[in-house]
């Protein structure tokens, strides 16, 4: 039986009080709350542990990128916090990814590592400009994503974060990836600083296992109604 698509709500705030207000408003719904470094730096790991202790499902979106030993230690600490998901950059390399996944298995945690491919804020031209700065004449988003997906598969990383535009390639590389798609915007809403976007329906049809939304929910006339509508469609 096909599992319903998850909704991850991005708590992109700088104050715990505001984040907690939204968790109280929406926490009775089957959603995951995403804590990025903006909120994490304002609240700290103890606050995150308090939320998981209260039964809240937390996606810790810190996009770890460092030398292998440092990334591994960060993963170890995240396992202690009881979070359900944690991001790290696939470009951290094979050694960091293998050590991180082994650390999760060693801890006995249910933590799902999510490897970040190419940020959805990149346009094709901006990605090529980055390649030029790195001394690479020919670089494409698709080619880069495919290489990183292969690395995730080969190192045992179970989940990935990618644009909905890249879901087809992800399924080809590993149909079992837990695919998380950011850059989701309801039909007719502003793309804001995202470049490669999909609607919730488009992401679901493309095979996303989870989608990430923040501002479109908080800015909606009736945020709870929007969340309930997305969840209802995700279960069809």
RALIN-V820254 format. One record per residue. N is the residue number from 0. RES is the residue in one letter. SS is DSSP state (alpha for helix, beta for strand, coil for the rest). D_FIRST is the distance of its C-alpha to the first C-alpha in whole Angstrom. Layout:
# RALIN-V820254
N/RES/SS/D_FIRST
N/RES/SS/D_FIRST
This chain:
# RALIN-V820254
0/X/coil/0
1/X/coil/4
2/X/coil/6
3/X/coil/9
4/X/coil/12
5/X/beta/15
6/X/beta/19
7/X/beta/21
8/X/beta/25
9/X/beta/28
10/X/coil/31
11/X/coil/33
12/X/coil/36
13/X/coil/39
14/X/coil/40
15/X/alpha/38
16/X/alpha/39
17/X/alpha/37
18/X/alpha/34
19/X/alpha/34
20/X/alpha/35
21/X/alpha/32
22/X/alpha/29
23/X/alpha/31
24/X/alpha/30
25/X/alpha/27
26/X/coil/26
27/X/coil/24
28/X/coil/22
29/X/coil/18
30/X/coil/20
31/X/beta/21
32/X/beta/25
33/X/beta/26
34/X/beta/30
35/X/beta/32
36/X/alpha/35
37/X/alpha/37
38/X/alpha/36
39/X/alpha/36
40/X/alpha/39
41/X/alpha/40
42/X/alpha/39
43/X/coil/38
44/X/alpha/36
45/X/alpha/37
46/X/alpha/36
47/X/alpha/32
48/X/alpha/32
49/X/alpha/34
50/X/alpha/31
51/X/alpha/28
52/X/alpha/30
53/X/coil/30
54/X/coil/26
55/X/coil/25
56/X/coil/23
57/X/beta/25
58/X/beta/25
59/X/beta/28
60/X/beta/29
61/X/beta/32
62/X/beta/31
63/X/beta/33
64/X/coil/36
65/X/coil/39
66/X/coil/40
67/X/alpha/38
68/X/alpha/39
69/X/alpha/39
70/X/alpha/35
71/X/alpha/34
72/X/alpha/36
73/X/alpha/35
74/X/alpha/31
75/X/alpha/33
76/X/alpha/34
77/X/alpha/31
78/X/alpha/29
79/X/alpha/32
80/X/alpha/31
81/X/coil/27
82/X/coil/26
83/X/coil/22
84/X/beta/23
85/X/beta/26
86/X/beta/27
87/X/beta/30
88/X/beta/31
89/X/alpha/30
90/X/alpha/34
91/X/alpha/35
92/X/coil/35
93/X/alpha/33
94/X/alpha/35
95/X/alpha/34
96/X/alpha/31
97/X/alpha/31
98/X/alpha/33
99/X/alpha/30
100/X/alpha/27
101/X/alpha/29
102/X/alpha/31
103/X/alpha/27
104/X/alpha/26
105/X/alpha/30
106/X/alpha/30
107/X/coil/26
108/X/coil/25
109/X/coil/22
110/X/coil/23
111/X/beta/21
112/X/beta/24
113/X/beta/23
114/X/beta/26
115/X/beta/27
116/X/coil/28
117/X/coil/31
118/X/coil/31
119/X/coil/30
120/X/coil/34
121/X/coil/35
122/X/coil/36
123/X/alpha/37
124/X/alpha/40
125/X/alpha/40
126/X/alpha/38
127/X/alpha/41
128/X/alpha/44
129/X/alpha/42
130/X/alpha/42
131/X/alpha/46
132/X/alpha/47
133/X/coil/45
134/X/coil/47
135/X/coil/45
136/X/coil/46
137/X/coil/42
138/X/coil/39
139/X/coil/36
140/X/alpha/33
141/X/alpha/31
142/X/alpha/33
143/X/alpha/33
144/X/alpha/29
145/X/alpha/28
146/X/alpha/31
147/X/alpha/29
148/X/alpha/26
149/X/alpha/27
150/X/alpha/29
151/X/alpha/26
152/X/alpha/24
153/X/alpha/27
154/X/alpha/28
155/X/coil/24
156/X/coil/24
157/X/coil/20
158/X/beta/20
159/X/beta/22
160/X/beta/23
161/X/coil/24
162/X/coil/25
163/X/alpha/22
164/X/alpha/25
165/X/alpha/24
166/X/alpha/20
167/X/alpha/21
168/X/alpha/23
169/X/alpha/21
170/X/alpha/18
171/X/alpha/21
172/X/alpha/22
173/X/coil/19
174/X/coil/15
175/X/coil/14
176/X/coil/17
177/X/beta/16
178/X/beta/17
179/X/beta/19
180/X/beta/21
181/X/coil/25
182/X/coil/27
183/X/beta/25
184/X/coil/27
185/X/coil/27
186/X/coil/28
187/X/coil/32
188/X/coil/32
189/X/coil/34
190/X/coil/33
191/X/coil/36
192/X/coil/36
193/X/coil/33
194/X/coil/33
195/X/coil/30
196/X/coil/28
197/X/beta/25
198/X/coil/24
199/X/alpha/21
200/X/alpha/19
201/X/alpha/20
202/X/alpha/19
203/X/alpha/15
204/X/alpha/16
205/X/alpha/17
206/X/coil/14
207/X/coil/15
208/X/coil/14
209/X/beta/16
210/X/beta/20
211/X/beta/23
212/X/beta/25
213/X/coil/29
214/X/alpha/32
215/X/alpha/30
216/X/alpha/29
217/X/alpha/32
218/X/coil/34
219/X/coil/32
220/X/coil/34
221/X/coil/32
222/X/alpha/30
223/X/alpha/27
224/X/alpha/27
225/X/alpha/26
226/X/alpha/23
227/X/alpha/22
228/X/alpha/21
229/X/alpha/20
230/X/alpha/17
231/X/alpha/17
232/X/alpha/16
233/X/alpha/14
234/X/coil/11
235/X/coil/12
